[in-house]
Amino acid sequence: MKITTENLIKIALAVLLLICLFHMPYGYYQLLRYIAVVGFAILAYYEYERKNVPLVIVFVALAFLFQPYANIPMGTQVWNIIDVVVAVGLIVTLFLRKHQKNKIITK
């Protein structure tokens, strides 16, 4: 796996989302929302540059889900599930991108 800004953003967001599974002060969750919006917006831009529309839609939707301006009222358990699913999805995209590059090179 190559160390790129995109990969670092994905790893950082995944780690920050998994930390949400622990009991953290409310300020952490507020800060995470701001970081997540910026991170997902940047990831959406990278995918837009690659013309990968499905992932653009996913990252824009995640930016709206985590936006800090109007909280979406869900229980802690629901947010924990969302955090884990999104973190796993980010890690999976790291390996899928690498697999797709290898597939292109071997043709």
Rosetta blueprint (number, residue, H / E / L):
1 M L
2 K L
3 I L
4 T L
5 T H
6 E H
7 N H
8 L H
9 I H
10 K H
11 I H
12 A H
13 L H
14 A H
15 V H
16 L H
17 L H
18 L H
19 I H
20 C L
21 L L
22 F L
23 H L
24 M L
25 P L
26 Y H
27 G H
28 Y H
29 Y H
30 Q H
31 L H
32 L H
33 R H
34 Y H
35 I H
36 A H
37 V H
38 V H
39 G H
40 F H
41 A H
42 I H
43 L H
44 A H
45 Y H
46 Y H
47 E H
48 Y H
49 E H
50 R L
51 K L
52 N L
53 V H
54 P H
55 L H
56 V H
57 I H
58 V H
59 F H
60 V H
61 A H
62 L H
63 A H
64 F H
65 L H
66 F H
67 Q L
68 P L
69 Y L
70 A L
71 N L
72 I L
73 P L
74 M L
75 G L
76 T H
77 Q H
78 V H
79 W H
80 N H
81 I H
82 I H
83 D H
84 V H
85 V H
86 V H
87 A H
88 V H
89 G H
90 L H
91 I H
92 V H
93 T H
94 L H
95 F H
96 L H
97 R H
98 K H
99 H H
100 Q H
101 K H
102 N H
103 K H
104 I H
105 I H
106 T H
107 K L
